[in-house]
Structures are given as structure tokens and as C-alpha cells.
């Protein structure tokens, strides 16, 4: 494992962040995003990367997320009703559609901004925003800020976790420590965020 992570860490920075950007694009797509662990990908990039790649990692995450959300937004604007009543819409679930629309009607752009911190809703809100005819300029601004905040949080947590790996008395691959500790800390932060938004965000429907 240590040898593998070292080899990955030696890859060109542009290749690492390019792959990360593609992963985040897919992570932002409804249904597909469930199968793509974006948070794990960011922490892994930090774990195998170098300190100088932090800014590039944030940029890749923002670019990938905004690209994926923009595609979802445009699909929602053009095919929202048709998609909602299609087989794909059935897989997503009417309760989730209704909850996403309710969240946007109450919170508007503010909810798009915090969408990255809301599991399940983060990929569905752009579709709903397009269907509700939100201004794309407003959507893009809020989505970009939200993605930057989310990316900055995970890069900071990953960097902290990687630093902790160097303090361990046993020889554990930094990547494993970065991902384990990073996910634990991120879970706490996301839980606090969700509780703070409890009045605006309904409980996520069961899968």
C-alpha cells in the first residue's frame, strides 16, 4: 500500500487534479453521484498529493462540481417535468423531488450554496432549481461559492489528517490515516451543519 501511494503521489499534479475534477463531475450527477464517493476522492487526493497541490485540488473540485451541477440545472430547466415522471424520476423518488423543491422555495440561493453539505439533496437541488426557473447566474454564483467552501473544508481536514499521520508511532500509510480521520471529522462537521439547517431541510427520505 505504501509503495502504491508513493507511486500515485509521484504522478503529475495536472493528472491528479484532472482525474479528481472528472470524479467530482460524476459525483454531482443524480443517481450516479451515489456511486461516486466525492469526499473520499478529495481526501485521497490530499493524502497522496503534495502541500502545493491544495489550491489545485480546490480548483478541480469546484470546476467538477459546478460543471456537473450546471448540466443538471440545464436538464432540469429543459426536461424537468418529463424527467420527473419518467423511470429515472421514479428511481429518484417523488418525495425527494418534492422535498428539494420545498427547500428551494424556502431558502432559494442560500440552499444552493449549502447544497454540497447536504447528502442526497446536493445532486438533486440543481435539477429542482432548473425546473423552478431559478436564474442561472444566481445559481452559478451560489453553487460556485458552496463548492469552494466544501472543497476548502475537505482539503483542510485532509491536510490536518495527513499531519496527524506523521505523529503516529506505527508505520501506517498516510493515505489511510488521511481518509479515515478526514471522514470522521467531516462527518462531525456535516452533522453540525445539518442540525443548524434543520428548520429548512427536511429529513432525507429513505432509499
VOVO-148670 format. One record per residue (C-alpha): residue number from 1; chain; x, y, z. Coordinates in nm, 2 decimals, padded with zeros to 4 digits. Layout:
REM residues N
<NUM, 'A', <X, Y, Z>> ...
This chain:
REM residues 207
<1, 'A', <00.00, 00.00, 00.00>> <2, 'A', <00.28, 00.24, 00.09>> <3, 'A', <00.45, 00.18, -00.24>> <4, 'A', <00.13, 00.23, -00.43>> <5, 'A', <00.05, 00.56, -00.26>> <6, 'A', <00.41, 00.67, -00.33>> <7, 'A', <00.38, 00.59, -00.70>> <8, 'A', <00.04, 00.77, -00.72>> <9, 'A', <00.19, 01.07, -00.54>> <10, 'A', <00.46, 01.09, -00.80>> <11, 'A', <00.21, 01.14, -01.08>> <12, 'A', <00.20, 01.49, -01.24>> <13, 'A', <-00.02, 01.73, -01.04>> <14, 'A', <-00.22, 01.82, -01.35>> <15, 'A', <-00.31, 01.45, -01.40>> <16, 'A', <-00.42, 01.41, -01.03>> <17, 'A', <-00.64, 01.71, -01.03>> <18, 'A', <-00.78, 01.63, -01.37>> <19, 'A', <-00.90, 01.29, -01.26>> <20, 'A', <-01.03, 01.45, -00.94>> <21, 'A', <-01.23, 01.70, -01.15>> <22, 'A', <-01.39, 01.42, -01.35>> <23, 'A', <-01.48, 01.23, -01.04>> <24, 'A', <-01.64, 01.54, -00.89>> <25, 'A', <-01.84, 01.60, -01.21>> <26, 'A', <-01.99, 01.25, -01.19>> <27, 'A', <-02.04, 01.29, -00.81>> <28, 'A', <-02.27, 01.59, -00.89>> <29, 'A', <-02.50, 01.39, -01.12>> <30, 'A', <-02.82, 01.25, -00.96>> <31, 'A', <-02.81, 00.87, -00.91>> <32, 'A', <-02.46, 00.84, -01.05>> <33, 'A', <-02.33, 01.05, -00.76>> <34, 'A', <-02.45, 00.79, -00.51>> <35, 'A', <-02.19, 00.55, -00.66>> <36, 'A', <-01.91, 00.81, -00.67>> <37, 'A', <-01.77, 00.90, -00.32>> <38, 'A', <-01.66, 01.25, -00.39>> <39, 'A', <-01.55, 01.32, -00.03>> <40, 'A', <-01.33, 01.01, -00.04>> <41, 'A', <-01.18, 01.12, -00.37>> <42, 'A', <-01.08, 01.46, -00.23>> <43, 'A', <-00.93, 01.31, 00.09>> <44, 'A', <-00.74, 01.06, -00.12>> <45, 'A', <-00.60, 01.34, -00.35>> <46, 'A', <-00.48, 01.52, -00.04>> <47, 'A', <-00.34, 01.20, 00.11>> <48, 'A', <-00.12, 01.12, -00.19>> <49, 'A', <-00.06, 01.47, -00.31>> <50, 'A', <00.19, 01.74, -00.20>> <51, 'A', <00.12, 02.05, 00.00>> <52, 'A', <00.15, 02.26, -00.31>> <53, 'A', <-00.15, 02.08, -00.47>> <54, 'A', <-00.40, 02.21, -00.22>> <55, 'A', <-00.51, 02.51, -00.43>> <56, 'A', <-00.52, 02.29, -00.74>> <57, 'A', <-00.73, 02.04, -00.56>> <58, 'A', <-00.98, 02.30, -00.45>> <59, 'A', <-00.99, 02.44, -00.81>> <60, 'A', <-01.05, 02.09, -00.95>> <61, 'A', <-01.33, 02.02, -00.71>> <62, 'A', <-01.51, 02.35, -00.78>> <63, 'A', <-01.47, 02.30, -01.16>> <64, 'A', <-01.60, 01.95, -01.15>> <65, 'A', <-01.89, 02.02, -00.91>> <66, 'A', <-02.00, 02.33, -01.10>> <67, 'A', <-01.98, 02.16, -01.43>> <68, 'A', <-02.19, 01.86, -01.31>> <69, 'A', <-02.45, 02.09, -01.13>> <70, 'A', <-02.48, 02.31, -01.44>> <71, 'A', <-02.56, 02.01, -01.65>> <72, 'A', <-02.82, 01.90, -01.40>> <73, 'A', <-02.96, 02.26, -01.38>> <74, 'A', <-03.00, 02.28, -01.76>> <75, 'A', <-03.15, 01.93, -01.78>> <76, 'A', <-03.40, 02.03, -01.51>> <77, 'A', <-03.49, 02.35, -01.69>> <78, 'A', <-03.55, 02.18, -02.02>> <79, 'A', <-03.68, 01.84, -01.93>> <80, 'A', <-03.77, 01.88, -01.56>> <81, 'A', <-04.14, 01.77, -01.57>> <82, 'A', <-04.07, 01.50, -01.83>> <83, 'A', <-03.78, 01.36, -01.63>> <84, 'A', <-03.97, 01.38, -01.31>> <85, 'A', <-04.24, 01.15, -01.44>> <86, 'A', <-04.00, 00.92, -01.62>> <87, 'A', <-03.85, 00.59, -01.50>> <88, 'A', <-03.54, 00.79, -01.39>> <89, 'A', <-03.77, 01.02, -01.19>> <90, 'A', <-03.92, 00.71, -01.03>> <91, 'A', <-03.58, 00.59, -00.92>> <92, 'A', <-03.51, 00.93, -00.76>> <93, 'A', <-03.85, 00.93, -00.59>> <94, 'A', <-04.13, 01.18, -00.59>> <95, 'A', <-04.07, 01.25, -00.22>> <96, 'A', <-03.72, 01.36, -00.29>> <97, 'A', <-03.83, 01.59, -00.58>> <98, 'A', <-04.10, 01.75, -00.36>> <99, 'A', <-03.85, 01.79, -00.07>> <100, 'A', <-03.59, 01.96, -00.30>> <101, 'A', <-03.85, 02.20, -00.44>> <102, 'A', <-03.97, 02.28, -00.09>> <103, 'A', <-03.62, 02.35, 00.02>> <104, 'A', <-03.55, 02.58, -00.27>> <105, 'A', <-03.88, 02.77, -00.24>> <106, 'A', <-03.80, 02.85, 00.13>> <107, 'A', <-03.42, 02.91, 00.10>> <108, 'A', <-03.36, 03.00, -00.26>> <109, 'A', <-03.00, 03.06, -00.35>> <110, 'A', <-02.89, 03.01, 00.01>> <111, 'A', <-02.98, 02.65, -00.01>> <112, 'A', <-02.79, 02.61, -00.34>> <113, 'A', <-02.49, 02.75, -00.15>> <114, 'A', <-02.51, 02.49, 00.13>> <115, 'A', <-02.62, 02.21, -00.10>> <116, 'A', <-02.27, 02.05, -00.10>> <117, 'A', <-02.31, 01.99, 00.27>> <118, 'A', <-02.64, 01.81, 00.23>> <119, 'A', <-02.62, 01.44, 00.13>> <120, 'A', <-02.89, 01.32, -00.11>> <121, 'A', <-03.00, 01.68, -00.18>> <122, 'A', <-02.67, 01.80, -00.32>> <123, 'A', <-02.72, 01.63, -00.65>> <124, 'A', <-03.10, 01.68, -00.67>> <125, 'A', <-03.12, 02.05, -00.59>> <126, 'A', <-02.97, 02.17, -00.92>> <127, 'A', <-03.23, 01.97, -01.11>> <128, 'A', <-03.50, 02.13, -00.90>> <129, 'A', <-03.35, 02.47, -00.93>> <130, 'A', <-03.36, 02.44, -01.31>> <131, 'A', <-03.72, 02.32, -01.30>> <132, 'A', <-03.82, 02.61, -01.08>> <133, 'A', <-03.67, 02.85, -01.33>> <134, 'A', <-03.41, 03.00, -01.10>> <135, 'A', <-03.18, 03.25, -01.27>> <136, 'A', <-02.87, 03.06, -01.39>> <137, 'A', <-02.65, 03.35, -01.30>> <138, 'A', <-02.77, 03.33, -00.94>> <139, 'A', <-02.75, 02.95, -00.94>> <140, 'A', <-02.39, 02.96, -01.07>> <141, 'A', <-02.27, 03.22, -00.82>> <142, 'A', <-02.42, 03.03, -00.52>> <143, 'A', <-02.31, 02.69, -00.65>> <144, 'A', <-01.95, 02.81, -00.70>> <145, 'A', <-01.93, 02.96, -00.35>> <146, 'A', <-02.08, 02.65, -00.20>> <147, 'A', <-01.84, 02.42, -00.39>> <148, 'A', <-01.54, 02.63, -00.29>> <149, 'A', <-01.64, 02.62, 00.08>> <150, 'A', <-01.70, 02.24, 00.07>> <151, 'A', <-01.37, 02.18, -00.11>> <152, 'A', <-01.18, 02.41, 00.12>> <153, 'A', <-01.32, 02.22, 00.42>> <154, 'A', <-01.22, 01.88, 00.29>> <155, 'A', <-00.88, 01.99, 00.19>> <156, 'A', <-00.82, 02.15, 00.53>> <157, 'A', <-00.94, 01.83, 00.71>> <158, 'A', <-00.74, 01.61, 00.48>> <159, 'A', <-00.43, 01.82, 00.54>> <160, 'A', <-00.48, 01.81, 00.92>> <161, 'A', <-00.54, 01.43, 00.90>> <162, 'A', <-00.22, 01.38, 00.70>> <163, 'A', <-00.02, 01.58, 00.95>> <164, 'A', <-00.16, 01.36, 01.23>> <165, 'A', <-00.04, 01.05, 01.03>> <166, 'A', <00.32, 01.16, 01.08>> <167, 'A', <00.27, 01.17, 01.46>> <168, 'A', <00.16, 00.81, 01.48>> <169, 'A', <00.42, 00.57, 01.65>> <170, 'A', <00.34, 00.29, 01.40>> <171, 'A', <00.41, 00.28, 01.03>> <172, 'A', <00.07, 00.34, 00.88>> <173, 'A', <00.02, 00.46, 00.52>> <174, 'A', <-00.06, 00.84, 00.53>> <175, 'A', <-00.34, 00.79, 00.28>> <176, 'A', <-00.53, 00.55, 00.51>> <177, 'A', <-00.50, 00.79, 00.81>> <178, 'A', <-00.59, 01.09, 00.59>> <179, 'A', <-00.91, 00.92, 00.47>> <180, 'A', <-01.02, 00.77, 00.80>> <181, 'A', <-00.96, 01.07, 01.02>> <182, 'A', <-01.08, 01.31, 00.74>> <183, 'A', <-01.41, 01.13, 00.70>> <184, 'A', <-01.46, 01.12, 01.08>> <185, 'A', <-01.40, 01.49, 01.12>> <186, 'A', <-01.61, 01.57, 00.81>> <187, 'A', <-01.89, 01.36, 00.94>> <188, 'A', <-01.90, 01.57, 01.26>> <189, 'A', <-01.89, 01.90, 01.06>> <190, 'A', <-02.17, 01.79, 00.83>> <191, 'A', <-02.38, 01.67, 01.12>> <192, 'A', <-02.35, 02.01, 01.29>> <193, 'A', <-02.43, 02.18, 00.96>> <194, 'A', <-02.74, 01.96, 00.90>> <195, 'A', <-02.86, 02.04, 01.26>> <196, 'A', <-02.81, 02.41, 01.20>> <197, 'A', <-03.03, 02.39, 00.89>> <198, 'A', <-03.29, 02.16, 01.05>> <199, 'A', <-03.56, 02.42, 01.01>> <200, 'A', <-03.50, 02.45, 00.64>> <201, 'A', <-03.41, 02.10, 00.53>> <202, 'A', <-03.65, 01.80, 00.57>> <203, 'A', <-03.52, 01.46, 00.67>> <204, 'A', <-03.38, 01.28, 00.37>> <205, 'A', <-03.63, 01.02, 00.25>> <206, 'A', <-03.52, 00.66, 00.30>> <207, 'A', <-03.36, 00.50, -00.01>> 
